Structure formats: C-alpha cells, structure tokens
Amino acid sequence: MEDPSGIELPEDFEDITEALNNSDQAGASAKIIEYLEEQSKIPLNIAITGVSGSGKSTFVNAFRGLSNKDDGAAPTGCVETTMEAEPYPHPNYPNVTLWDLPGIGTTSFPAAEYLTMFGFDKFDFFILISSVRFRENDVKLALEIQKRKKKFYFVRTKIDHNIQDEKRSQRNFNAERTLQLIRQNCVEGLQKQGVESPQVFLISSFDLSLYDFQLLVETMERELPSHKRDALLLAIVPVSQEILNKKKKAFEAQIKWHALCSALTASVPVPGLSVAVDLGIFLTAINKYKIGFGVDIVSLQKLADSTNKPLSELQAVMTSPFAVPKVTTEVIIKVLTATGAQAALLLAEEGSRFIPILGIPLAAGFSFAATYSSLKTCLDMVAEDAQNVLIKALGLNTSV
C-alpha cells in the first residue's frame, strides 16, 4: 500500500508498511518517530591518537565545538595523563564520540597489540595526529590499521604556530609556500617509511576555518558508510560554506519523514490531535536546526568568545523569528500563521473530523504538503541566520 505522501518506503520499514496496510495510521506515525530517533542514535566512534604535546586533546575539543577551558573538555598538557582510551562524547550529539588514545610511542606494545588493547573493532576510523614529522611508530600503526581494513587520516596540527614562526623569521614570507613545504615534508617522510600516496591534512585546532579541515571533513564523509554520514555532518562545527550546505542537505532529507508523520496523524479523526502533533514536530525540528547550525545561545556564546566578537553583534545579524534564546510553540504558531501554513494544518484536521471518508486522504495530503513546505521554510530561515553569523564572525562568504 502506498502511503498518503506517495513516498516509497525502504524495504526495512516492514512495521510501518504493515501498519499502513492495516489502516493503522497512528501506529505507522509512531514507527516513523521511532525510526527518526534511531537514526539520531547511530554511533560514530572516532579514535584520536598521537604523542603527548601534539595537540591531540585540543583537536578533540575543537572537533566537538569546545575550547580547552569548557566543561567536558579533554585535559591538555605536555604530559600523557592516561594510559586508557578516554571517551569524549559530543555535547550536542552524544552518539558521536571521540576517543583520546595514548600515543603508541608511550606504550611498549607493538601496533597490533596496541589496537587490540584499546578495542580496535569499536572505532569507525582513526586520526593520527602529530605537530611535527610523523614517526616510525605512527607509520606502523597506520599500516596495521590499513591491514585490518579501516580508514586512517594523518593530521598535522599547530599549523598556525608554524605560520607565525615562519612569518617572524623569514624576510620574504609566503604563507602558501610555507604550507606547501610543511605538507611536502610530511608526505615525503611517510613515503620513505613505506606509506603509499599518503594524504596529510594541515589543521589549526584554534581556527578550523583555516587550512585543510574542510578537506578532512569531505574525505571522512566520502569514506564513511552511508548510514554514518549524517552523524558526522550534524556533529561537525559549521566553519565553512561547504559544511553549512552539507548540514542543510542532511536536515532536508529528514523533512519528508516529519511531513509523512504529520500526514498520517491528520488522517486519524481525533479532534486536536493533528495540530498538537504538528507543533511538537516543528518545535523539535527547529531546535535541532539551531543546534546543528550553531545558532543556539550556547553555541553563539562560544563562537563569540573564540572570535572575540560581542555576542550582541552575532545576534544582531540573525533576522529570522527563531533568533530568540528559546523557541516556543507560540513562536512557531506566529510563523505558521504568517505563512498561511497554520490555516492549512487546521483544514487538514477539520477535513478528517467532518468528512470521514473523502476527508481522510484530503486531510493527509493537505497536512503533508503544509508540513513539508513550512519545515523547509523554517530550515531556510535558520540556515540564513547561520550564514549571517558566519559572515560576521569569520568573514566567510557563504551562500545556503
């Protein structure tokens, strides 16, 4: 049986299909909500390894949108603080965990034993960090990871320090030439130690908008299994136009399921149910958009602190109705009323209540179209706020 939206359900949606075949719209709607919740809990475990002092912990923090002083930040320092694999969940996406592993040079174990000791199988991929040349132990570890059929990435940190040092010491300083020499030095060192066609990503953990962070994100996304990609994209700090656009596409892909849930609820002739469910859908989705794009109040304050911009200046460029500290159902109703969507949602409910035969498919169709269109509009509004904030904070030329 085809659902009211005309969406072809995936093969693994047996429970939803069965509910639809049995005309159990409420049951199908509940299963869709359960599916979306399960998608948000897909685990992504990233292993970060490197010797003490390499900038490993700072990278772990920056990747999660934290400074080294924030609550929940990995401790930094030049001395290895643990010989255990220390998990650091993302503060907004706890399904994404970065694991701080001791550098292999700090253990007496061969690469194979090192990976077994720290639970190789639970990691989706590895990031090998160094602030200088990659050493023999790093190469042995990379080759063992490759042998076991998992991905690894060489990340050269503290690039901002290198640039500043070169700028102070060189009469004819050229940033691009310096970056090229650092990259070439790392690549040639890895090749001499037996790594074929190594790719090295140059990173400043104190400003992820610089250098190769965007390229690292693109590479990780491309090489992850499809069902893990959204977990990565939603958790990534939005520091570039490309990341902002990828986040938006990930959120857009979810809208059809929210709209289908709304349509199925609208076809249940219970007064007030459809509008109540729709408001809940909008409230949940919009708050997720704000967190994902980094325009919630907590993320804005962190961005203001890291860029030395007054919070008020960042807030001033946010023009959507959702540029408030807390989005409520009252805010959503005002937006829906202004766009005419509220009338369509009410029409859907009334149709199912008073025209029990013809009204049910009409109600579902009205509700799907109105919810899809309205959520898309809301997403566009929040994305535009994020674009304006990035331009103000980082001087980025973004377009979403």
C-alpha positions as CSV (number, residue, x, y, z in Angstrom):
1,M,0.0,0.0,0.0
2,E,1.3,3.5,-0.9
3,D,1.4,6.0,1.9
4,P,-0.5,9.3,1.6
5,S,2.6,11.2,0.5
6,G,3.5,8.9,-2.3
7,I,6.9,8.2,-0.7
8,E,8.3,4.8,-1.4
9,L,9.2,3.3,1.9
10,P,12.6,1.5,2.3
11,E,12.5,-2.3,2.4
12,D,13.4,-2.4,6.1
13,F,10.2,-0.5,7.1
14,E,8.2,-3.7,7.5
15,D,6.5,-2.4,10.6
16,I,5.4,0.9,9.0
17,T,4.2,-0.9,5.9
18,E,2.2,-3.4,7.9
19,A,0.6,-0.6,9.9
20,L,-0.3,1.2,6.7
21,N,-1.8,-2.0,5.2
22,N,-3.9,-2.4,8.4
23,S,-5.0,1.3,8.1
24,D,-3.2,1.9,11.4
25,Q,-2.1,5.5,10.7
26,A,-1.3,6.2,14.4
27,G,0.9,3.1,14.6
28,A,2.7,4.0,11.4
29,S,3.3,7.5,12.6
30,A,4.7,6.2,15.9
31,K,7.1,3.9,13.9
32,I,8.3,6.8,11.9
33,I,9.1,8.8,15.0
34,E,10.9,5.7,16.4
35,Y,12.9,5.4,13.1
36,L,14.0,9.1,13.3
37,E,15.0,8.6,16.9
38,E,17.1,5.6,16.0
39,Q,18.8,7.5,13.2
40,S,19.8,10.1,15.7
41,K,21.4,7.5,17.9
42,I,23.6,5.8,15.2
43,P,27.0,5.6,16.9
44,L,30.1,7.1,15.4
45,N,33.3,6.3,17.2
46,I,36.5,8.2,16.2
47,A,39.9,7.2,17.6
48,I,42.4,10.0,18.0
49,T,46.0,9.0,18.7
50,G,49.3,10.9,18.9
51,V,52.1,11.6,21.3
52,S,51.7,14.0,24.3
53,G,52.1,17.6,23.3
54,S,51.0,17.0,19.7
55,G,47.8,19.0,20.1
56,K,45.7,15.8,20.3
57,S,43.4,16.9,23.1
58,T,42.9,20.4,21.7
59,F,41.8,18.8,18.4
60,V,39.4,16.5,20.3
61,N,37.9,19.6,21.9
62,A,37.8,21.8,18.7
63,F,36.1,18.9,16.8
64,R,33.3,18.9,19.4
65,G,33.0,22.7,19.4
66,L,34.6,23.2,22.8
67,S,37.6,25.3,24.0
68,N,40.2,23.8,26.2
69,K,38.6,25.7,29.2
70,D,35.0,24.4,28.7
71,D,33.3,21.9,30.9
72,G,33.7,18.5,29.4
73,A,36.9,19.4,27.5
74,A,39.7,16.9,27.3
75,P,42.6,17.9,29.5
76,T,45.5,19.4,27.7
77,G,49.2,19.4,28.5
78,C,52.6,18.1,27.6
79,V,52.4,15.0,29.8
80,E,50.3,11.9,28.9
81,T,47.6,11.9,31.5
82,T,46.2,8.4,31.0
83,M,47.1,5.1,29.5
84,E,43.4,4.3,28.8
85,A,41.2,5.1,25.8
86,E,39.3,8.1,27.2
87,P,35.9,8.7,25.6
88,Y,34.7,12.3,24.9
89,P,31.1,12.4,23.6
90,H,29.9,15.4,21.5
91,P,28.0,17.7,23.8
92,N,25.0,18.0,21.4
93,Y,25.3,14.7,19.6
94,P,26.2,12.1,22.2
95,N,26.1,9.3,19.6
96,V,29.4,10.8,18.3
97,T,32.3,10.0,20.5
98,L,36.0,11.0,20.1
99,W,38.3,8.6,21.9
100,D,41.6,10.0,23.1
101,L,44.2,7.2,22.8
102,P,47.7,7.4,24.3
103,G,50.3,7.8,21.6
104,I,51.7,4.5,20.5
105,G,55.2,5.8,21.3
106,T,54.2,6.0,25.0
107,T,53.5,2.2,25.2
108,S,55.7,-0.8,24.9
109,F,53.2,-2.7,22.7
110,P,53.6,-3.4,19.0
111,A,51.0,-1.8,16.7
112,A,48.8,-5.0,16.5
113,E,48.7,-5.4,20.3
114,Y,48.1,-1.7,20.8
115,L,45.0,-1.8,18.6
116,T,43.7,-4.9,20.3
117,M,44.3,-3.5,23.7
118,F,42.2,-0.3,23.0
119,G,39.3,-2.1,21.2
120,F,40.0,-1.7,17.5
121,D,36.7,-3.0,16.4
122,K,34.6,-0.3,18.0
123,F,36.2,2.5,16.1
124,D,34.9,3.7,12.8
125,F,38.2,5.3,11.7
126,F,41.4,6.7,13.2
127,I,43.0,10.1,13.1
128,L,46.8,10.1,13.7
129,I,48.0,13.4,15.0
130,S,51.4,15.0,15.0
131,S,52.7,18.5,15.4
132,V,56.0,17.6,13.7
133,R,57.0,14.8,11.4
134,F,55.2,11.5,11.7
135,R,57.3,8.9,13.4
136,E,58.1,5.3,12.8
137,N,55.5,4.2,15.4
138,D,52.8,6.3,13.7
139,V,53.6,4.6,10.4
140,K,53.5,1.1,11.9
141,L,50.1,1.9,13.5
142,A,48.7,3.2,10.1
143,L,49.9,0.2,8.2
144,E,48.3,-2.1,10.8
145,I,45.0,-0.2,10.6
146,Q,45.1,-0.5,6.9
147,K,45.8,-4.2,7.1
148,R,42.7,-4.5,9.2
149,K,40.6,-2.7,6.6
150,K,39.8,0.5,8.3
151,K,40.4,4.1,7.4
152,F,43.0,6.4,9.0
153,Y,43.9,10.0,8.4
154,F,47.2,11.8,9.1
155,V,46.6,15.2,10.7
156,R,49.4,17.7,11.1
157,T,48.5,20.1,13.9
158,K,49.7,23.5,15.2
159,I,50.0,24.9,11.7
160,D,49.1,28.4,13.0
161,H,52.2,28.2,15.2
162,N,54.4,27.3,12.2
163,I,53.0,30.1,10.1
164,Q,53.7,32.6,12.8
165,D,57.2,31.3,13.4
166,E,58.0,31.5,9.7
167,K,56.5,35.0,9.4
168,R,58.8,36.2,12.2
169,S,61.9,34.6,10.9
170,Q,61.6,34.9,7.1
171,R,62.3,38.2,5.2
172,N,60.2,37.1,2.2
173,F,57.5,35.2,4.0
174,N,54.9,33.5,1.8
175,A,52.1,31.6,3.6
176,E,51.2,29.3,0.7
177,R,54.8,28.3,0.1
178,T,55.2,27.6,3.9
179,L,52.1,25.3,3.9
180,Q,53.4,23.5,0.8
181,L,56.7,22.9,2.4
182,I,55.1,21.5,5.6
183,R,52.9,19.2,3.6
184,Q,55.7,18.1,1.3
185,N,57.9,17.4,4.3
186,C,55.3,15.2,6.0
187,V,54.4,13.3,2.8
188,E,58.0,12.6,1.9
189,G,58.7,11.4,5.4
190,L,55.7,9.0,5.3
191,Q,56.7,7.7,1.8
192,K,60.2,6.9,3.0
193,Q,58.7,4.8,5.7
194,G,56.6,2.8,3.4
195,V,53.2,4.6,3.2
196,E,52.0,4.7,-0.4
197,S,50.4,8.0,-1.6
198,P,49.8,9.5,1.9
199,Q,47.4,12.4,2.3
200,V,48.2,14.8,5.1
201,F,45.7,17.3,6.4
202,L,47.1,20.6,7.9
203,I,44.9,21.8,10.8
204,S,44.8,24.6,13.2
205,S,42.6,23.5,16.1
206,F,42.2,27.1,17.2
207,D,40.6,28.0,13.9
208,L,39.1,25.2,12.0
209,S,38.0,27.5,9.2
210,L,41.7,27.6,8.1
211,Y,43.8,25.2,6.0
212,D,42.6,21.6,5.5
213,F,39.7,21.0,7.9
214,Q,37.1,21.3,5.2
215,L,39.0,18.8,3.1
216,L,39.3,16.4,6.0
217,V,35.6,16.5,6.6
218,E,34.9,15.9,2.9
219,T,37.2,12.9,2.9
220,M,35.8,11.4,6.1
221,E,32.3,11.8,4.8
222,R,33.0,10.2,1.5
223,E,34.7,7.2,3.0
224,L,32.1,6.5,5.8
225,P,29.3,4.1,5.2
226,S,26.2,6.0,4.1
227,H,24.2,5.4,7.3
228,K,27.0,7.0,9.3
229,R,27.5,10.2,7.2
230,D,24.7,12.3,8.8
231,A,26.1,11.5,12.3
232,L,29.4,13.1,11.2
233,L,27.9,16.0,9.3
234,L,25.5,17.1,12.0
235,A,28.2,17.0,14.7
236,I,30.8,19.0,12.7
237,V,31.3,22.6,13.7
238,P,29.9,24.8,10.8
239,V,33.1,26.7,9.9
240,S,32.7,26.9,6.1
241,Q,30.1,27.4,3.4
242,E,30.5,23.7,2.3
243,I,29.9,22.4,5.8
244,L,26.9,24.7,6.2
245,N,25.4,23.4,2.9
246,K,26.0,19.8,3.8
247,K,24.3,20.2,7.1
248,K,21.3,21.8,5.4
249,K,21.0,18.9,3.0
250,A,21.2,16.4,5.9
251,F,18.3,18.2,7.6
252,E,16.3,18.5,4.3
253,A,16.5,14.7,3.9
254,Q,14.6,14.3,7.2
255,I,11.7,16.7,6.3
256,K,9.8,14.1,4.2
257,W,9.6,11.8,7.3
258,H,8.3,14.6,9.5
259,A,5.7,15.5,6.9
260,L,4.7,11.9,6.5
261,C,4.2,11.6,10.2
262,S,2.1,14.7,10.1
263,A,0.0,13.3,7.2
264,L,-0.6,10.1,9.0
265,T,-1.7,11.8,12.2
266,A,-4.0,14.1,10.2
267,S,-5.8,11.1,8.9
268,V,-6.7,10.0,12.5
269,P,-10.1,11.6,13.2
270,V,-9.4,12.8,16.8
271,P,-10.1,16.5,17.4
272,G,-7.0,18.5,18.2
273,L,-4.5,15.6,17.7
274,S,-3.1,16.7,14.3
275,V,-2.3,20.3,15.3
276,A,-0.8,19.2,18.7
277,V,1.5,16.6,16.9
278,D,2.5,19.1,14.2
279,L,3.5,21.7,16.8
280,G,5.6,19.1,18.5
281,I,7.3,18.2,15.2
282,F,8.1,21.8,14.4
283,L,9.4,22.5,17.9
284,T,11.7,19.5,17.9
285,A,13.0,20.1,14.3
286,I,13.6,23.8,14.7
287,N,15.6,23.4,17.9
288,K,17.7,20.7,16.2
289,Y,18.3,23.1,13.3
290,K,19.5,25.8,15.6
291,I,21.9,23.4,17.4
292,G,23.1,21.9,14.2
293,F,23.9,25.2,12.6
294,G,25.4,26.6,15.8
295,V,23.0,29.4,16.3
296,D,21.6,28.3,19.6
297,I,22.5,30.6,22.5
298,V,25.2,28.3,23.9
299,S,26.9,27.9,20.6
300,L,26.7,31.6,19.8
301,Q,28.4,32.5,23.1
302,K,31.2,30.0,22.4
303,L,31.7,31.5,18.9
304,A,31.7,35.0,20.3
305,D,34.4,34.0,22.8
306,S,36.6,32.3,20.3
307,T,36.4,35.1,17.7
308,N,36.5,38.0,20.2
309,K,33.1,39.3,18.8
310,P,30.5,40.6,21.2
311,L,27.5,38.2,21.4
312,S,25.2,41.1,20.7
313,E,26.8,41.6,17.3
314,L,26.3,38.0,16.3
315,Q,22.7,38.0,17.4
316,A,22.1,41.3,15.6
317,V,22.6,39.7,12.2
318,M,20.1,36.9,12.8
319,T,16.8,38.1,11.3
320,S,14.5,35.1,11.5
321,P,11.7,34.7,14.0
322,F,13.7,31.9,15.5
323,A,16.6,34.2,16.6
324,V,15.4,34.1,20.2
325,P,17.0,32.4,23.2
326,K,14.2,29.8,23.3
327,V,11.9,28.8,20.5
328,T,8.3,28.0,21.9
329,T,5.1,26.8,20.4
330,E,3.9,30.4,20.4
331,V,6.8,31.5,18.2
332,I,6.0,28.6,15.8
333,I,2.3,29.5,15.7
334,K,3.2,33.1,14.7
335,V,5.5,31.9,11.9
336,L,2.9,29.4,10.6
337,T,0.2,32.0,10.8
338,A,2.3,34.5,8.9
339,T,3.0,32.0,6.1
340,G,-0.6,30.7,5.9
341,A,0.5,27.2,6.9
342,Q,-1.5,27.2,10.2
343,A,-4.7,27.5,8.2
344,A,-3.8,24.5,6.0
345,L,-3.0,22.4,9.1
346,L,-6.3,23.3,10.7
347,L,-8.1,22.5,7.4
348,A,-6.4,19.1,7.4
349,E,-7.7,18.3,10.9
350,E,-11.3,19.6,10.1
351,G,-11.4,17.5,7.0
352,S,-10.7,14.3,8.8
353,R,-13.1,15.1,11.5
354,F,-16.2,16.0,9.5
355,I,-15.7,14.1,6.2
356,P,-14.7,10.7,7.5
357,I,-14.5,9.0,4.0
358,L,-13.3,11.6,1.5
359,G,-11.8,13.8,4.2
360,I,-9.1,11.3,5.4
361,P,-7.0,11.3,2.2
362,L,-7.6,15.0,1.7
363,A,-6.5,15.7,5.3
364,A,-3.4,13.6,4.9
365,G,-2.5,15.3,1.6
366,F,-3.1,18.8,3.0
367,S,-1.1,18.1,6.1
368,F,1.9,16.5,4.2
369,A,2.2,19.4,1.8
370,A,1.8,22.1,4.5
371,T,4.2,20.5,6.9
372,Y,6.8,19.8,4.2
373,S,6.7,23.3,2.8
374,S,6.6,25.0,6.2
375,L,9.5,23.0,7.7
376,K,11.5,23.7,4.5
377,T,10.8,27.4,5.0
378,C,11.8,27.2,8.7
379,L,15.0,25.4,7.8
380,D,15.8,28.1,5.2
381,M,15.3,30.8,7.9
382,V,17.7,29.1,10.4
383,A,20.3,28.4,7.7
384,E,20.2,32.1,6.6
385,D,20.8,33.1,10.3
386,A,23.8,30.7,10.4
387,Q,25.1,32.2,7.1
388,N,24.9,35.7,8.5
389,V,26.6,34.7,11.7
390,L,29.5,33.0,9.9
391,I,30.0,36.1,7.7
392,K,30.0,38.3,10.8
393,A,32.2,36.1,13.0
394,L,34.6,34.7,10.5
395,G,34.3,36.8,7.4
396,L,33.1,33.9,5.3
397,N,31.4,34.4,2.0
398,T,28.6,31.8,2.4
399,S,25.5,31.0,0.4
400,V,23.0,28.4,1.5
